Amino acid sequence: MSVRKIILSSIILMYTAFAFAIDEVFLNGFSSRLIKLDGAVFSMGSDSFEKNEAPVHDVAVNSFYMLSTEVTQNDYESIVGLNYSHNKNPLKPVEEVSWYDAVVFCNLLSAAYGYEPCYSLMGKTDVLEWGVVPRVNDSEEMKAVWNSIECNFSAGGFRLPTEAEWEYAAKSASGEEKDSWNLSSSDGSTRTVRSGSSDSKGFYDLAGNVWEWCQDWYGWYDSSVLCNENDKDSSGRRIRRGGSYLSDASFCRAENRASSEPSLRGVDLGFRVVKSAADVTEDYLDSESEDIVTESSDAVVTDAAK
């Protein structure tokens, strides 16, 4: 048996073990951190800074829920069973995750709730059938397959925010001065989520801490389209937003746009998730739990899958 097949077998066994280990306490606690934003038309972009932020244009977003914090290392390990992060701490944001890693998390999280997964690869939504997540040094053919991942925005599961949704959330508390963990304030490491101040909507770290993967492929704005997502791969790079603890404060703005190859993992690169507002199960949202840390599974995970 090849090394890659052994690794894939290990991943399948690991995912299976963790699928049975996720309990109501974790799911209720996670849902208690979702914040609803009502749909609207808003002004996206800026004419005052970088060229790729212009022109300012109107974009429509539907109502959705967004996680109040970045996905933590505890969240990620509870669902996926791995923690690649450099700055280890269960309450810090997970980092060293690629765009591919993030969508695998989304589908596994959706399955844990019993929701229809948003992402499919070659028509399959079960990540156990997707194979090994590509790394930067893997073949272009392998990455091309994973770049064909499709998002069903009508599905009831979790997904990454479109960059329009992300910017809308970041601008939702208009006129506020938002703190950020950036190069001048972070002390050289990520910070635990909710260690800074939130905005009036209850969001933490939309500015700084870690960059956050978004759904969209990178491209110049098309101001003629009242569009909520860009799913056309013309650049080979996915959007990331918000700046990080290694960024100058000027990058930690609502309008700032950056992008990376979706196979990239970085010490300041994480994500948060969103969900269609129409399909969130009220039983979970009624939970009063504010806990982020839950007991982890006893399943044994090796480094083989890293």
Backbone hydrogen bonds, N-H to C=O, Kabsch-Sander energy under -0.5 kcal/mol:
donor,donor_aa,acceptor,acceptor_aa,energy
6,I,2,S,-2.1
7,I,3,V,-2.5
8,L,4,R,-2.5
9,S,5,K,-2.5
10,S,6,I,-2.1
11,I,7,I,-2.2
12,I,8,L,-2.4
13,L,9,S,-2.3
14,M,10,S,-2.3
15,Y,11,I,-3.0
16,T,12,I,-2.3
17,A,13,L,-2.2
18,F,14,M,-2.2
19,A,15,Y,-1.9
20,F,16,T,-1.1
21,A,17,A,-0.5
22,I,18,F,-1.1
27,L,23,D,-2.0
28,N,24,E,-3.1
29,G,25,V,-2.2
30,F,26,F,-2.7
31,S,27,L,-2.3
32,S,28,N,-1.7
33,R,30,F,-1.5
34,L,31,S,-1.8
35,I,66,M,-2.7
37,L,64,F,-3.0
40,A,61,V,-1.4
42,F,40,A,-0.5
42,F,59,V,-2.5
44,M,42,F,-0.7
44,M,57,H,-3.2
46,S,53,E,-2.2
53,E,50,E,-1.6
54,A,51,K,-1.5
57,H,44,M,-2.2
59,V,42,F,-2.4
61,V,40,A,-2.6
64,F,37,L,-2.2
65,Y,275,K,-3.1
66,M,35,I,-2.4
67,L,273,V,-2.4
68,S,33,R,-3.2
71,V,271,F,-2.6
73,Q,92,K,-2.3
74,N,90,P,-2.0
76,Y,72,T,-2.5
77,E,73,Q,-2.6
78,S,74,N,-2.3
79,I,75,D,-1.5
80,V,76,Y,-3.4
81,G,76,Y,-0.8
81,G,77,E,-0.7
88,K,86,H,-1.4
92,K,89,N,-1.8
94,V,71,V,-2.7
96,E,266,G,-2.8
97,V,269,L,-1.2
99,W,262,P,-1.6
100,Y,262,P,-1.3
102,A,98,S,-2.1
103,V,99,W,-2.0
104,V,100,Y,-2.0
105,F,101,D,-2.2
106,C,102,A,-2.1
107,N,103,V,-2.2
108,L,104,V,-2.3
109,L,105,F,-2.9
110,S,106,C,-2.4
111,A,107,N,-2.3
112,A,108,L,-1.9
113,Y,109,L,-1.5
114,G,110,S,-1.0
115,Y,110,S,-2.8
118,C,158,F,-0.6
120,S,150,E,-2.2
121,L,124,K,-2.6
124,K,121,L,-1.6
127,V,125,T,-0.7
129,E,126,D,-2.2
130,W,127,V,-1.5
131,G,127,V,-0.5
138,D,135,R,-1.6
143,K,139,S,-2.1
144,A,140,E,-2.3
145,V,141,E,-1.5
146,W,142,M,-1.6
147,N,143,K,-2.1
148,S,145,V,-1.3
149,I,146,W,-1.5
150,E,120,S,-2.6
152,N,118,C,-3.0
152,N,150,E,-0.5
153,F,151,C,-0.9
155,A,152,N,-1.5
157,G,116,E,-1.5
158,F,106,C,-0.5
159,R,274,V,-2.0
166,W,162,T,-2.6
167,E,163,E,-2.5
168,Y,164,A,-2.5
169,A,165,E,-2.4
170,A,166,W,-2.3
171,K,167,E,-1.8
172,S,169,A,-1.0
174,S,172,S,-0.7
176,E,173,A,-1.4
178,K,176,E,-0.8
181,W,207,A,-0.7
182,N,180,S,-1.2
183,L,247,S,-3.2
185,S,182,N,-1.2
186,S,182,N,-2.4
189,S,186,S,-0.6
193,V,91,L,-2.7
195,S,192,T,-1.6
199,D,203,F,-1.9
202,G,199,D,-1.5
204,Y,68,S,-3.0
208,G,206,L,-0.6
208,G,242,G,-3.3
209,N,181,W,-2.6
210,V,208,G,-1.5
211,W,268,D,-3.0
212,E,241,R,-2.3
213,W,211,W,-0.5
213,W,270,G,-2.3
214,C,239,I,-2.6
215,Q,161,P,-2.8
217,W,230,N,-2.2
218,Y,237,R,-3.1
223,S,221,Y,-0.7
225,V,222,D,-1.7
226,L,224,S,-0.5
227,C,225,V,-2.0
231,D,229,E,-0.6
233,D,231,D,-0.6
234,S,232,K,-1.4
238,R,260,S,-3.0
239,I,216,D,-2.6
240,R,258,A,-2.7
241,R,212,E,-2.2
245,Y,209,N,-2.2
247,S,244,S,-1.7
251,F,248,D,-2.2
252,C,249,A,-1.3
253,R,251,F,-1.1
258,A,240,R,-1.6
260,S,238,R,-2.2
264,L,261,E,-2.4
269,L,266,G,-1.5
270,G,211,W,-3.4
270,G,268,D,-0.5
274,V,159,R,-2.8
275,K,65,Y,-2.1
276,S,157,G,-0.6
277,A,63,S,-1.4
279,D,276,S,-0.9
280,V,277,A,-0.7
284,Y,281,T,-0.9
285,L,281,T,-1.6
286,D,282,E,-1.9
287,S,284,Y,-1.4
305,A,302,T,-0.6
306,K,303,D,-1.6
